[in-house]
Amino acid sequence: MGVGSDAWNTEIDSTVGFASHTLLATSRISNAMSAALATRRLARSFAQYDKLLSDLVRKVQKGVEKAERGESVNSGEAPSRDQFLTTIRSLEYLYDASKRMHSQAAAKRFTNDSRMAGSLRSIELRADELLDIADWFHSALAYSKDELEHLFTEARAELANGATVGLAEVR
């Protein structure tokens, strides 16, 4: 299942649906409801959502690794520009929903609950990764294949020659 394919977009749509459901549940739970059942359900939803996001990020990383080795990423037709744009919009929605989910949970002090804190922190980190992926896809659409290959060739040469800047030097 390659990035941008119909199967990929179906999986993202499923994750978007789960995000919307969990976001709604987070906004509806009141501080008074933080008793047993509601809190356990919400903690389980956060853990499931975190797993969905982690799986998406892992699939993109595996696709990138395959592409770097020169292997085919898509097992069929290459995705169209519209399919990629749909993927980008979905990833941006997941970022936004995840950030809102985290801020609502923090406002209700769920980030201090040991059953939820780990999943919520991971959701926040995965959200940032998804936005980076969306930005990367968007940038990739702006260049031709030859231009991208040239940019990556230059970057690899700079890395091999040690012409890189350490993170501490970036301001």
N, C-alpha and C positions, 0 to 999 in steps of 0.2 A: 504494500500500500504506500504509494508515493505521495509526497506533499503536494497539495493542490488537486489531487484526484478526487473523484466523486466519493469514493470510500473514505478518504481522509476528511473531506468536508462533512460527510455524514457523522463521523466520529466527533468532529469538533461541534457540530450542531447538537449532538447528544450531550456533550459536556456543557455547552451553553445552556441547555435546558436544565441540567442539574444545578448549574451555577445560579440561575434565576430562582429555582425552587429553594435553594439553600439561602440565598440572599433574602428572599421573602420571609423565610422562617426566622432568620436572624433579626429582621426588623420587627417582626410581630411579637417575639418573645419579650415579655416585660421583666423587669428586675424582680418582681414578685413571683414570677413563674420559674425562677431559677432553681426550683425544687427538682427533685429526682428525675422523673420521666422526661420532662422537656429538655433538661440539660443533657441527659444521656443521649437522647435522639439528636440533638444539635451537635454534640461531640462526635457522634457516629457520622453525621452528614459532613462535618468538616474533614474527618479522616478520609471518607470516600472521595470527596471533592479533591483533596490534596493528592490522592492516588491517581485520579484522572488527569490532573495537571502534570504530575510527575511523569506519567506514561506518555503524554503528548510531547513533553520536552525531550524525553529519552528517544522517542521515535524520530524527532527532528535531528537529534545528535547522531543517531545511527545513520540516517540518510546523508548527513554531511560527511561522515566518515567514509561511507560507501563512495560518494562522489569524489572525495579526495583520492581514493584508490583507483578511480577511473571506472568504477562499476556503475551499472545502470541503477538509478534510484527508482524510477517508475517502471512497473511491469506492464507496459502498454503504451498508449498514446501519451505524449507529453501534455501536461495540463495547459489549458488555455489561459490567456491573460485574465479573463473574467473569473475563472476558477481561482487563480492566485489572489485576485482582489477580494473575492469572497472569503478566502482563507485569512487574508490580512484583516479584514473587518471583523471576522469572528475572533481572531486572536486579540485584537484591540478591545473588543467587548469583554472577553474573558479577563483581560487586565483590569479594565474598569470595574467589572463586577467583583473581582477578587479584592481590589483595593477598598471598595465600598463595604464589602463583607467584613474585612479586617477592621475598618474604622468603626463600623457599627458594633462589632464584637468588643472592640477596645472600649467604646463608650459605655458598654454594659458590663465592663470588667471581666469579660470572658477570657481575655488574654492572661489573666491571673489564675485561671482555673487549670489545674494540672492535667485534666482530661482533654482540654482544648488548646492549650498554649502551644504545644509542639506543632500541631496541624495548622494552626493559624499563622505561626511564624513561617512554616514551610509554604503555605499558600501565598503569603506575601512575597517570598523569594521567587517562587515559580511564576508569579504574576510579572515580576520584573523581567524574568527570562523570556516570557511569552511576548512582552512588549519589544524586547531586543530582537527576537525572532521576526516579529511583524515588521520592524524597521529594516531588518536585513532583507526580508523578502521584497519590501517596497523599494529598497535601493537596488536590488538585483533586477527588478523590472525596469529601472531607469537606464540600465546599461545593456549594450548588446553582448552576446556571448564572447566575442573577441575582446571587447573592452574589459570585461570582467576577468578573462584569462590573463590579459596584460597586467591588470592591477594585482592579481594574486601572484603572478610570476615576479613582479617587482617586490612585493612584500616578502616572498620566500627568499629572494636574493638578499634583501636587506637583513633579514633574520640570519641567514647563513653568514653574512659578512660582519655580523655584530653591530650593524648600524641601527640599533634600537635604543629606545629611551626607557629607562627604568620607571616604574610607577611612582617612585618617590620624587622623581624629577618633574612629573607632570603637575602643572599648576592650574 
